[in-house]
Amino acid sequence: INMLQASIPVEVSFTAVAADQLKAIVNSRPFQGRLLKEWFGGLEQTDRARIQQALQLGMAQGETIDDIVRRVVGTRANDYADGILSITRRDATTVIRTAVNHVSNAARAEVWNANSDIIAAKVWVATLDGRTTLLCASRDGKGAPIAGKPLPEGMQPLEPEGATPPAHMNCRSVMVAVIDGVGLIGDRPTVADTRTREQREVDFAALARESGKSIKQIRAEWAARVVGRTPSVTSYEEFLRRQSLKFQEEVLGVTKAKLFRTGKLRLDQFVDKSGNELTLDEMSQTAPEAFRLIA
């Protein structure tokens, strides 16, 4: 509510939603087909199964206690990132990130429904970088109604209408409220890079060693090249069309980048109605004219 009030240039009073109501919603609405408590219960079972498997495999192969410990914990040479427990930590991180997204979006949706006299619609907002999935990219900027109200003029409808983040594990998309008479305001950050933060830091360190510069200098030069901002109304599709061919190919693949650029396909033509990415064979059936243009 505080964020909503801060985003509107006039004094407006919003209706709050009871904490018990939000808790009930979070605990009753599944994401990726399972409730929050089931995801964390599943993690514990996965931990036990992985450790048991490591023990059985080590004993069957006649490994020493130290070998089995290394299998579970990982090796110092790889900073313990190659062990069973490290895999478990990564899985836990994935579930936590996705759960936070789920809880945040569920809470915001209830606040918006309680303030439908002020909220005009809700819009899917994806991250404008090279790691966003085609599913989220194709939904970016599309809206769903609030309390049965019609969408604002010119807004494309979200399909399916009831879709909400997280759309997949580690999903970074969010739903954003469109304020009646105000719309979407501010800017969105953009990053024209397909690497994860961890991958970038590894590359920055290697470049620093090769060039004699500090990692801080390498990071600053990278940011100056690829980090920017764009108006909040800019869709992922508009963002992607402004990027280099190399970046488009890294995001879409070579042939799909041609279909996007030369074949003039929209991003929502790269996925089916359920959001599953189409293969090239499937796309050749749904958009044959685009293939003729790139031939």
C-alpha positions in Angstrom: 0.0 0.0 0.0 2.8 2.4 0.8 4.3 1.8 -2.6 1.0 2.5 -4.3 0.5 5.7 -2.4 4.1 6.8 -3.2 3.5 6.2 -6.9 0.4 8.5 -7.2 1.0 12.2 -7.4 -2.3 13.0 -5.5 -3.5 12.1 -2.0 -5.4 8.7 -2.2 -6.6 6.4 0.6 -6.2 2.7 0.0 -8.0 -0.2 1.6 -5.7 -2.6 3.5 -6.0 -6.4 3.4 -5.9 -8.3 6.7 -2.7 -10.3 7.4 -4.7 -13.4 8.2 -6.4 -13.2 4.8 -3.0 -12.8 3.0 -1.6 -15.8 5.0 -4.6 -18.0 4.0 -4.2 -17.0 0.3 -0.5 -17.8 0.3 -1.0 -21.2 2.0 -3.9 -22.1 -0.3 -2.7 -21.0 -3.7 -0.2 -23.4 -5.4 2.7 -22.3 -7.6 4.1 -24.7 -10.2 1.4 -27.2 -9.1 2.4 -27.5 -5.5 1.6 -25.5 -2.3 4.5 -23.7 -0.5 4.7 -26.2 2.3 4.8 -29.1 -0.2 7.8 -27.5 -2.0 9.8 -27.3 1.2 8.7 -30.8 2.3 9.9 -32.0 -1.0 13.3 -30.4 -0.5 13.8 -32.4 2.7 13.0 -35.7 0.9 15.3 -34.8 -1.9 18.1 -34.1 0.5 17.7 -37.5 2.1 17.5 -39.3 -1.2 20.6 -37.6 -2.6 22.7 -38.3 0.4 21.5 -41.9 0.6 22.3 -42.4 -3.1 25.8 -40.9 -2.6 26.5 -43.3 0.3 25.2 -46.3 -1.6 27.2 -45.4 -4.7 30.4 -44.8 -2.8 30.1 -48.1 -0.8 29.3 -50.0 -4.0 32.5 -48.6 -5.7 34.7 -49.3 -2.6 35.4 -45.6 -1.9 37.0 -44.5 1.3 35.1 -42.4 3.9 37.0 -39.3 2.6 35.9 -40.0 -0.9 32.2 -40.3 0.1 32.5 -37.2 2.2 33.9 -35.3 -0.8 31.0 -36.7 -2.9 28.5 -35.2 -0.4 30.2 -32.0 0.6 32.2 -31.3 -2.6 35.9 -30.5 -3.1 37.9 -27.5 -2.0 39.4 -27.1 -5.5 35.9 -26.4 -6.8 34.9 -24.3 -3.7 32.6 -27.1 -2.6 30.2 -26.3 -5.5 30.4 -29.9 -6.9 28.9 -31.8 -3.9 25.5 -33.1 -3.2 24.9 -30.5 -0.5 25.8 -27.7 -2.9 23.1 -29.0 -5.3 20.7 -29.0 -2.4 21.5 -25.4 -1.5 21.0 -24.4 -5.2 17.6 -26.2 -5.2 16.6 -24.5 -1.9 17.7 -21.1 -3.4 15.5 -21.7 -6.4 12.5 -22.7 -4.3 12.9 -19.7 -2.0 13.3 -17.2 -4.9 10.2 -18.6 -6.6 8.2 -18.7 -3.3 9.0 -15.1 -2.6 7.8 -14.1 -6.1 4.6 -16.2 -5.5 3.9 -14.7 -2.1 4.5 -11.1 -3.2 2.3 -11.4 -6.3 -0.5 -13.0 -4.3 -0.4 -10.3 -1.7 -0.3 -7.5 -4.3 -3.3 -9.1 -6.1 -5.4 -9.0 -3.0 -4.5 -5.3 -2.3 -5.5 -4.4 -5.9 -8.8 -6.3 -5.7 -9.6 -4.5 -2.5 -8.9 -1.2 -4.3 -10.5 -1.9 -7.6 -12.1 1.6 -7.6 -8.6 3.0 -8.1 -6.7 0.2 -9.9 -7.6 0.0 -13.6 -5.8 -3.2 -14.5 -2.7 -5.3 -13.7 0.1 -5.8 -16.1 2.7 -8.6 -16.5 6.2 -7.1 -16.2 9.2 -9.2 -17.2 12.9 -8.4 -16.6 14.5 -6.6 -19.6 17.7 -8.7 -20.0 19.0 -11.7 -21.9 17.9 -14.3 -19.4 14.2 -13.8 -19.5 12.3 -16.8 -20.9 10.3 -16.5 -24.0 7.2 -17.3 -21.9 7.7 -14.3 -19.7 8.9 -12.1 -22.6 5.8 -12.9 -24.7 3.5 -11.9 -21.8 5.4 -8.7 -20.9 3.3 -5.5 -21.1 0.0 -7.4 -21.4 -2.8 -6.8 -19.0 -5.5 -8.5 -17.0 -8.7 -6.8 -15.7 -9.4 -6.0 -12.1 -12.8 -6.9 -10.7 -14.3 -7.4 -14.1 -13.4 -3.9 -15.4 -12.5 -3.5 -19.1 -8.8 -3.1 -19.9 -7.6 0.4 -20.6 -7.7 1.4 -24.2 -4.8 0.1 -26.3 -3.7 -2.5 -23.7 -3.2 -6.1 -25.1 -4.9 -8.8 -23.1 -2.9 -11.3 -21.1 -3.4 -14.9 -22.2 -4.5 -16.8 -20.3 -6.2 -14.0 -18.4 -5.7 -15.7 -15.1 -1.9 -16.2 -15.6 0.3 -14.8 -12.8 4.0 -15.1 -11.9 5.9 -17.2 -11.1 5.5 -18.8 -14.5 8.4 -21.1 -13.8 11.0 -21.8 -11.2 13.3 -18.8 -10.7 10.8 -16.6 -12.4 11.6 -12.9 -12.0 8.4 -11.5 -13.5 5.9 -9.5 -11.5 2.4 -8.1 -11.9 2.2 -4.3 -11.7 -0.9 -2.2 -11.0 -2.1 0.3 -13.6 -3.5 3.2 -11.6 -6.7 4.8 -13.0 -5.9 8.1 -14.7 -2.1 7.6 -14.1 -1.1 4.4 -15.9 2.4 3.0 -15.5 5.0 5.5 -14.5 8.8 5.7 -14.2 11.5 3.8 -16.0 12.6 0.1 -16.3 16.2 -1.0 -16.0 17.6 -2.9 -19.0 20.7 -5.2 -19.3 21.8 -6.4 -22.7 23.6 -9.5 -21.4 22.6 -13.1 -21.4 24.9 -14.2 -18.5 23.9 -14.8 -14.9 25.4 -12.6 -12.3 27.7 -15.4 -11.2 28.9 -16.1 -14.7 29.6 -12.4 -15.2 31.7 -12.2 -12.1 33.8 -15.2 -13.2 34.4 -13.4 -16.6 35.1 -10.1 -14.9 37.8 -11.8 -12.8 39.4 -13.4 -15.8 39.4 -10.1 -17.8 40.9 -8.3 -14.8 43.8 -10.8 -14.7 44.4 -10.5 -18.5 44.1 -6.7 -18.7 45.7 -5.7 -15.4 42.6 -3.7 -14.5 40.7 -4.1 -11.3 37.5 -6.1 -11.2 35.7 -2.9 -10.2 37.0 -1.2 -13.4 35.9 -4.1 -15.6 32.5 -4.1 -14.0 32.1 -0.4 -14.5 33.1 -0.6 -18.2 30.6 -3.5 -18.7 27.8 -1.5 -17.0 28.5 1.5 -19.2 28.1 -0.7 -22.3 25.1 -2.8 -21.5 23.1 -1.3 -18.6 20.4 1.3 -19.3 16.9 2.4 -18.6 13.8 2.7 -20.7 10.3 4.1 -20.1 8.0 1.7 -18.1 5.6 1.3 -21.0 8.4 -0.3 -23.1 7.6 -4.0 -23.7 10.2 -6.8 -23.8 9.5 -7.1 -27.5 10.3 -3.4 -28.1 13.4 -3.7 -26.0 14.6 -6.8 -27.9 14.0 -5.2 -31.4 16.3 -2.4 -30.4 19.2 -4.7 -29.5 22.0 -6.0 -31.7 21.6 -9.0 -33.9 24.2 -10.8 -31.7 22.1 -10.2 -28.6 18.9 -11.3 -30.4 20.6 -14.5 -31.5 21.8 -15.2 -28.0 18.3 -14.8 -26.6 16.3 -16.5 -29.4 18.8 -18.6 -31.4 20.0 -17.8 -34.9 16.9 -19.0 -36.9 14.4 -17.6 -34.5 16.2 -14.2 -34.4 15.8 -14.1 -38.2 12.1 -14.9 -37.9 11.9 -12.1 -35.3 13.8 -9.5 -37.3 13.2 -10.4 -41.0 10.1 -12.5 -40.6 8.6 -9.8 -38.4 7.1 -12.3 -36.0 5.9 -11.1 -32.6 7.3 -12.8 -29.4 3.8 -14.3 -28.6 4.1 -16.2 -31.9 7.1 -18.1 -30.5 5.0 -19.8 -27.8 1.6 -21.6 -27.7 -1.4 -20.5 -25.7 -0.1 -22.3 -22.6 3.2 -20.5 -22.9 5.3 -23.4 -24.1 8.0 -22.5 -26.5 7.4 -23.7 -30.0 9.9 -25.7 -32.0 11.0 -24.5 -35.5 8.9 -27.3 -37.1 5.8 -26.1 -35.1 6.4 -22.5 -36.1 6.8 -23.4 -39.7 3.2 -24.7 -39.5 1.8 -21.7 -37.6 3.8 -18.9 -39.5 4.8 -20.3 -42.9 5.0 -16.8 -44.5 7.7 -15.8 -42.0 9.8 -18.7 -43.1 9.4 -17.7 -46.7 10.7 -14.2 -45.9 13.9 -15.6 -44.3 14.6 -18.2 -47.0 
